[in-house]
Structures are given as C-alpha cells and as structure tokens.
Amino acid sequence: MTEIQDVTGTAFIVAEYRAEENAEAHPLYLDPIVPLFLNERTRAAADRIAAGFPPGREGVKLRTRYFDDHLDAQLGNGSRQVVILGAGLDTRGVRKQAPGVTYFEIDDADTISFKRERLAEAGIHAPIVSISGNYVTDGLLRLLDANGFDFDLSTYVIWEGNTMYLNRPAVLEVLTGLRESVGELAISFDYLTEAVIDYATGDDQTSAFVRRFAEMGAPWHFGIDDIAALARDAGLIVVDNIKTADLYRTFWPSRPLDSIWYDNYSLCTLAPSEGISL
Ligand SMILES: C[S@@+](CC[C@H](N)C(=O)[O-])C[C@H]1O[C@@H](n2cnc3c(N)ncnc32)[C@H](O)[C@@H]1O
C-alpha cells in the first residue's frame, strides 16, 4: 500500500469513516466492500485526522448517504453511465451495479491498481471502467473519450471529496466541459464554505481539522459561498443543494447537532436546465 499522505491518502481516511457505519444498529447505508481496503494503518491515520472532532467522521457518512440516494434516483431516471471523479475507494461500482449501466472511475494509477488488486483477491470482478489519470491536467473529456465513454448517453457524475482540493477555474472547467459535451447530465458534489478554507469560522475544532489535512500534504484550497453563481458560470442550474446540518437533522433527529461544521459543509446536484433532474 502507498503511504497514507497527500491527496491520494485522503481516500483511505474517508473510507475508514465510511466503513464505521457498518457497525451501527440503524445504519444510513451499508458498505460491505470498503473494509477490503482498510487495515490498522488506515485506522490509525483516520483516527489521527479526526482526533477530537467527530463531525469530520459524521460528515463523510452523511455525504455517503446523499450520493447513494441520488445515484439510486438517477439510475431510476434512466442514467446509463456513472462517472466517479477522484473515485478513491468508492465502492458504488460494486454495490450499485445495474443492468445496462456502465461505471467509469478516474483516479491516479496507484489508487486504481491497489483497488483492483484488492477486489480481485476477494473474487469481485465488477465491470468497472477504471481510468488512471488526472482529470484536471490530463483533461477529463480526453480521458473519458479514450476509455469508451458515450457522450450521447444519459450520465450521472459523482464528484465526492474533491472540490476542496482544486480551485475555481479547475472546478469550472470540469463542470463546463461536461455540460458542453454530455447530452444528458447531472452531477453531484460536496463543498465547504470559504470560511472553512480560510480558517475563519471562529471554531477552533474546525480549524484544527482543516490544519491536519494540510499537514498530511492535502491542503484544502477552494470553498464555495454562492453555489448558484458557480452553477450559472458553468451554464448549469442547481437542482438540489443541502447543508449536512439538514441531513443530520433528518437522519439523526435525536442526536445533538453540536458543531458549526455541518453548516459549513454542503452537498449539491447540478444539471443543464434542459437536462435530467430529480
Ligand atoms: C478525499 S478522496 C475522496 C475519494 C472518494 N471520492 C470518496 O469520497 O470516498 C480524494 C480522491 O480524489 C483523487 N483526486 C483528487 N484530484 C484528482 C484529479 N485531479 N484527478 C484524479 N483523481 C483525483 C485522489 O487521488 C483521491 O483518491
């Protein structure tokens, strides 16, 4: 396994948080596949990053449920391709297989090969199109085109745990490129407020959490305060936009909502105005 550092290493951290939900009495989702990728080292790294800050863990669980729900809805609406950008250890291509649906996953070569080996060792041969590459510097559309993606088919894009590592031009290039090239499109992603990125929430626990990601070589650069403006700049509309605070209240009504983190961490789904929507 590669070192648990840099942006690549964050995939193991969030996979640990995601896996914890399997032990809950009333889980938000079940992910029986993700434990294949985890061990004592990934557990230790995840514990170190979330030390004293449960919202860091809980936010990942809430977002997993959001993307799962929206994926189910999009598949129900007839999506034929699912693209998972910066897929890391995402297991939806195994968990959410559907007849006539092709999954495309993009991440760096080390992550892709690690994941394929672990799945093969477990006897899991999911028909996922794994694409090694950097969807910013290699060009997302070029990577898709070279790997059998059909630009005319209805497509759902999951972009989870990524926007914070990029910058506005890169995020806009991804969104605009997809909008211009894919016939029927919806894309969901998570995002932080600018205050989180700028260490300006006034909440020491939140700032310490952000700092621990920076210290592992995975600093967050990009926050979004006006999702409608970003969508407009990309020629898209906001189909859905929700703070993790609202998901928390919905799914865990009896748990105390005890951190500003959840007001600063959101999920959204964008689509062309004439595209598929929920
Ligand atoms: C925080 S992890 C999230 C992984 C997964 N999406 C999830 O939520 O469990 C970020 C992942 O995005 C990948 N990534 C970030 N920027 C990328 C880029 N420009 N091209 C390809 N992969 C990228 C990293 O290698 C890493 O696996």
The ligand as an ORCA input file, in Angstrom:
! r2SCAN-3c Opt
* xyz 0 1
  C     -10.846     12.649     -0.344
  S     -10.533     11.406     -1.530
  C     -12.205     11.019     -1.964
  C     -12.333      9.657     -2.563
  C     -13.769      9.236     -2.883
  N     -14.358     10.082     -3.898
  C     -14.592      9.228     -1.636
  O     -15.313     10.203     -1.380
  O     -14.501      8.266     -0.884
  C      -9.950     12.313     -2.955
  C      -9.597     11.388     -4.122
  O      -9.619     12.161     -5.317
  C      -8.493     11.827     -6.103
  N      -8.215     13.008     -6.923
  C      -8.135     14.298     -6.498
  N      -7.883     15.125     -7.532
  C      -7.802     14.324     -8.640
  C      -7.548     14.578    -10.013
  N      -7.342     15.826    -10.453
  N      -7.529     13.529    -10.884
  C      -7.752     12.260    -10.433
  N      -8.011     11.964     -9.127
  C      -8.021     12.980     -8.246
  C      -7.421     11.474     -5.095
  O      -6.396     10.665     -5.650
  C      -8.231     10.754     -4.026
  O      -8.333      9.373     -4.281
*
